Amino acid sequence: MRRPTRPVFLARAPYRRRRLRDAARLLPLLGFLLLLLPILWQDGPDLPRVSDVALYFFGVWAVLILLAAVFASGLKGGEGEEEEED
Amino acid sequence: MPFNLLVAACLLYVIALFAVAFFVEARARVGRLGWLRSPLVYTLSLSIYCTAWTFYGAVGYAARSGLEFLTIYFGPTLVFVGWWWLLRKLVRIGRQYRVTSIADLISSRFGKSNTLGVIVTIIAVVAATPYIALQLQSVVLAFGVFASATPEGQLAPDASQTAFWVAVGLALFTVLFGTRNLDVKEQHHGIVTAIAVEAVVKLVALVAVGCFVVWGIAGGPADIIARIDAANLPAWQVQPGRWAGLIFLSAAAVITLPRMFQVMVVETNDEGHLARASWAFPLYLLGMSLFILPIAVVGLDHLPAGSNPDMFVLTLPLAEGQGALAMLAFLGGFSSATSMVIVESIALATMISNHIVIPLWLRLNRAEAEREDLRAIVLNARRLAIAAVISLGYGYYKVSGGSAALAAIGLIAFLGVAQVLPALIGGLFWRGATRTGAILGLLTGFVLWAYCSFLPSFGPGAVLPEAIFHDGLFGLAWLRPQALFGTGGMDPLIHALFWSLTLNATAFCIGSLLTFPGPVERLQGAAFVHVFGGGIGPQRWAMGQAEPEALLSMAQRILGEETAQALFETAARGQGKEGLLPEPTPAFLEALEARFSGAVGAATAHAMISQLVGRAAISVENLMAVASESAQIMEYSARLQTRETELTRTAGALREANEKLQQLSLQKDAFLSQISHELRTPMTSIRAFSEILTEGTLPADQVARYGRIIHDEAKRLTRLLDDLLDLSVLENGTVQLNLELTSLHQMLETALTAARQTRPERSFAMSRDLDDEAVFLKTDADRLTQVFINLISNARKYCDADAPELRIAVRQRGGKVTVDFIDNGKGIPKEAQSLIFEKFARLSDANRAGGAGLGLAICREVMANLGGAVTYLPGQRGAAFRVTVPLRLDQVAA
């Protein structure tokens, strides 16, 4: 069943909100890639120290949370029904 | 620290939780929840994810495997920071269709199939049992730590006795607050708030211990970093497979764990909370894991070799003589364990009562089911189920002896519930997912999980005979539980993860692709997948033969008398009826079913209503009718739209015509005064001169002059009248045409010669192409020439250029000849172009050359009679007229 047609072009504010949602959707991808880093390590003498690795992970984690907090304002309310897989 | 004090503190803590829960329930009853429904409480209640396994086990995990414990938090972090669209859909569906549990969601999505509900319930219970045992075990271990630290003379508690009383206490608390009411939507505000409080205690306790370890025992962050690097054990090496697999597994589990589903979907009303939780929940997880590694390394350093790393959180403060801190840590661990058990058992009890006990009871007691108050039965079933779930956990703890490391059981439980993932995601985003596919996928996943992960976790020889481990099922080597299809080199958990989820998803997809869903299934599928589209309602009832009275009595048994009667009364009033009994319209049945499913789950609610409505539930024919109904509506609106554009067009044409009419009427008025003037001027001079002539005293030459004037004026009058007559003949179509073959060139020559009489003083530069003019037309030559003369004279009259020029261009185009007359004057203003062909139209008085404004009107009529047209040609820099005439005019119908 066809859904009612939605506007093709948006005003500035909803447009920004939608891009924020896009960014939020991409965030887990970025996070997943960054968090997969240890997979690439081979056994060897110049492996990074465990403490550095731990700091790296907590850093990535903090950045993800920070970005999510920035994006969160765009997730709330607004055009509500509009998105899904638009 | 005295053991009795610990027990007392524990009891006090539990009493405080009771008080919080009571207080909130009391406020909820009067509907004043306020900030208790805030995103903060929502986020904190999500921390149910962090169980005792996290609280104690993560330190042990870190001591054994280094950074790998982080993966358990990375999965949920990724899900929450970016997958809110999935979670939001879940929450929206949960709210819209009053979903009571994850089993209810799956069963409802796939055509309200109770079979699916039962399967998911069984998977959840089996996976949760060891997990609950794990919580009991952690509490027992913690008690044990304190007991061994107490001075002699204290009664060392018996482990299984502790576990027993903890289990009893938890069951009591859960039954008290978890089954107070059969809410329309299974919400337990008291418990959620208590859990939020416990979440704070957990975090504070862990952070406090962490700070003590970092700054109290070790010498600050730098020292910790040095110790971490020094402690770098070979076992800490990251294993790529496990790393990626565990992130995926924990991401899947956070969506599918029954207790997470309970707090995330069932207990919330507000999708907006998800936005806040998208960063606040990962932040909470970050806080929970920040000090895990420091505690682990300092514990390894400070405590005697062989101490249980799972208990470092307690043993470290105790070893340092920090009794109060240890107590706080103990309460934190206690909180983690209790909150998990409470919520998990509520979630499982809801599933068990809605999908197993009630359907079974309804089937067995069909006769009694007509009378009894179902609410009491549902509540009792739920209470029993809570007790049963907790006893199962206790039983597992007793049997397993509480020996296995905490983390291992936790991951196996994760993998168990993750089997729901393909059906869940498929159900939410793929309309083609069917019930058969879901059943196949879930069964495949469940069997593989049990065979590859759950049963082997008891150890070789415990449940699965050792022979199966070595030689495979039925002696088939490729069926060894930890090396399916000869994939032996993998980590057992990742092996089970890969095979169970892959084959689960494959079976789900193949099953869905090959089967045809039933009508209810298809409706539900569309409603769930397009929950944001809003267009598709849930399953519809056909206008049934249900007795309103029977419906009411059933509703009273499920919702309680007061609620049910209020519901029916509102519905009846909505239909404009007095009294308690509304018509059983599809809409009403739908609303009623939604209310029922909030209490007993979608499948049972559906079954109960269809029992009363008879077999009038939706059929494929109904479904097609619904579809064609909406198709008709769409077609109708399309037709309306066409008609609307048509109307707009007509209105535009009418407006144009009206404007033209008004202008014409103005012109006609102007003409009337003009024509009277035109007629009057010659008449006046004729009368005046004839009067002079009648006096008879004039010399002969004067008489001749006056006579000529009278003659001229009379000729003018005649010409005017001729024109008018001509026009009326042409307009009536009664004109006689004289068709003959004539040269166009000849006609133009004649016309030019004749037109030279108009303003003979002006000399025009002519531009013609004689070759083009060599065309023979079959037409009325006199009439056509008349048109040419008129156009050329007009140019001579009105062209206001200093060096006037006239271009005549002839072109042949598909059986027609066009002759353009283009001068280099000012042209005709745009607004006048549509008027010049009207009768009596005249542009300006300035260039008036004696015409009455009939020339072009006559031309137009002539051309119409000749089967052609004369039009104004805009955009030629001067005035330009195009005469179109057919090459061969056959006799037109007169």
Interface residues (C-beta under 8 A of the other chain):
Chain A: M1 R2 R3 P4 R21 A24 R25 L26 L27 P28 L29 G31 F32 L35 L36 P38 I39 W41 D43 R49 V50 S51 V53 A54 F57 F58 W61 A62 L64 I65 L66 L67 A68 A69 F71 A72 S73 L75 K76 G77 E81 E83 E84
Chain B: G66 L67 L70 F74 T77 L78 V79 F80 V81 G82 W83 W84 W85 K89 I224 I225 A226 I228 D229 A231 N232 W236 Q237 V238 P240 W243 A244 I247 G272 L274 A275 R276 S278 W279 P282 L283 L286 L290 L293 A526 H530 F532 G533 G534 G535 I536 A627 S630 M634
